[in-house]
Amino acid sequence: MNVSIEGQVVEVAADASCRDALREVLSGKKLKTVLAAKCGTTTLDITATVPAGCEEITPVYADTPEGLDLLRHSTAHIMADAVKRLFPSAKVTIGPSIQNGFYYDFDVERPFTTEDLEAIEAEMTKIIREAAPFTCEVVSKEEAKKIFADMGENYKLELIDAVDDDVVSIYRHGEFADLCRGPHLPTTGYVKAFKLMSVAGAYWRGDEKNPMLSRIYGTAFADPKALKKYLNHLEEAKKRDHRKLGTALDLFSFQEEGGVGMAYWHPKGALVRTILEDFERKEHLKRGYDIVQAPQILKRELWERSGHYDNYRENMYFTEIDEVPYGVKPMNCVAHMLIYKSHMRSYRDLPMRYFELGVVHRHEKSGVLHGLMRVRQFTQDDAHIICRPDQLQEEIVGVLNFVKDIMNVFGFEYSLELSTRPEKSIGEDADWELATDSLIKALKAIDLPYEINEGDGAFYGPKIDVKLRDCLDREWQCATVQCDFTLPERFDLGYVGEDGERHRPVMVHRVILGSVERFIGILTEHYAGAFPTWLAPVQARVLTVTDAHNEFAEKVKAELLKEGIRIEADTRNEKLGFKVREAQVSKIPYMLVIGDKEIEEQGVNVRMRKGENLGLKSISEVAELIKADCEEPFKSGGLSYRFS
């Protein structure tokens, strides 16, 4: 039969393997980098027979996302084999690939520790050197149950029972066998670079009523160079951990005495928040948003009407006042709809854009709390746009352009993901189709690429998620745009149309930064605590050589304060080198040194936090220098730094 491979049509025998077919086109060296093959949308082992009717075979290379996924899953099998060799009584459960790696869960007599990882890695290296082929065996469910029962692997029996088909596949390499759909590497020898990362506990199937298992995390890459780069990124991420920097720079803290999952903002951290929030307020007002503010708690009946009580109550907090049940708001949309309903609206009034830096509370499990990235109380830069259906696409485009402008200020690249209707949702099919179509049309109108994330929309509507990338190439989901025809119906929102009749508006839920706490956590790690000058809580610090220079230092500080510069003076009786190092550790952008010469010239010697020395500058020159530095990130988007 004829098959197309990388643009060439070749004839292959009916019983040819995918490797045989690929060999017709690929050189021997290139063929060695192929891990599997795709026929249409189906990925096959490279040793599998080319299916009848297959018109095109696509090689799956080791350095592609699909190739890495396959590589990591196979490495998980190798790790399980190594564990069984070293700990024969261990029972294996599941071992999937995940983003940037893989894990495998084991039922063992004692949990694994990090000290065990070195021995497991050494055993894995032996298995890799054996270059044992991965082979697939398709058997009936009953035969599979007998195989795993004889091995004492009772967790596999439960997994087999959950399979709908009459047959299952078992993958073997050497003496190790595992229940698996595959595909896998040709041999264990294809693993060139791996590392076991950590251990953790995990309940079987994520249910706390089930046994606690011992999980080992690992990663694998196509080559040692890629692995080294990844490990270096992890080391850099540790240095940039916002929790450590938050303490070192005195930005914020977490006080278990007062409750977990809630940040306490210290003066410098609160100032960073204030600068960021003032910037956002100004940019929203420029774009026709109205600032609103709503209560922290609303009657439970409103959350029942909105669908939050049925679909989200496990993440909510409830209380009772005068025997009336209330819910602490996890979102701001309900309150904004009540503001809209306070007056009769005309078609001429729309769109109405309500913006609130709204504090919300969500009951996150203690195990997932993580510094500012995952908290129970946070502030959303939340807005709800209530508009006519004919205005919907233009409003979505406006939000996406707003996101673009703001991300440019911070230098973030980002990608877009369209999330469709989840299994647990409210609303009519027709409304969901219309909402999804509106988001797609907006994306196409401004020619932005996007990916589809099936079934991950909000329970009331589909959404566009914005995933930004930081300097370590990590993805963070921040901005989102959600299209909602359902809640306006449930809350009976309306407007009087041009025809004098009552019509139903549409609502767009959107955030730009998302959680302010989380965004500041991301910024802290992205900049390694060295915030850009416009956002730095202290923009400059005056450093004196001796006490004789203190009076002039206070004069410099006072004059720069009048210019709007955030400045402080270090007039302690310490060596200058010590003061400079402390200022650099504190990530202060500008250090203004004063000695005898500076007093004589009525200026300061300017040093930067990265070590550059700009030399002697007058006070007015320093003010202009810092102001220009603040303005720089805003130029490309036509935005401005001054927030007053």
Secondary structure, DSSP 8 states (H G I E B T S, - for coil): -EEEETTEEEE--TT-BHHHHHHTTS-HHHHTTEEEEEETTEEEETTSB--TT--BEEEEETTSHHHHHHHHHHHHHHHHHHHHHH-TT-EE----EETTEEEEEEE-SS---HHHHHHHHHHHHHHHHHT-B-EEEEEEHHHHHHHHHHHT-HHHHHHHHT--SSEEEEEEETTEEEE------SBGGG--EEEEEEEEEEEGGG-TTS-EEEEEEEEEESSHHHHHHHHHHHHHHHHT-HHHHHHHTT-EEE-TTT-TT-EEE-HHHHHHHHHHHHHHHHHHHHTT-EE----SEEEHHHHHHHTHHHHHGGG-EEEEETTEEEEE-S-SHHHHHHHHTTS--BGGG--EEEEEEEEEE----GGG-BTTTB-SEEEEEEEEEEE-GGGHHHHHHHHHHHHHHHHHHHT-EEEEEEE---SS--S-HHHHHHHHHHHHHHHHHTT---EEETT-SBTTB-EEEEEEE-TT--EEEEEEEEEESHHHHHTT--EE-TTSSEE--EEEEEEEEEEHHHHHHHHHHHTTT---TTT-S--EEEEESSGGGHHHHHHHHHHHHHTT--EEEE--SS-HHHHHHHHHHTT-SEEEEE-HHHHHHTEEEEEETTS-EEEEEEHHHHHHHHHHHHHGGGTTTT--S---
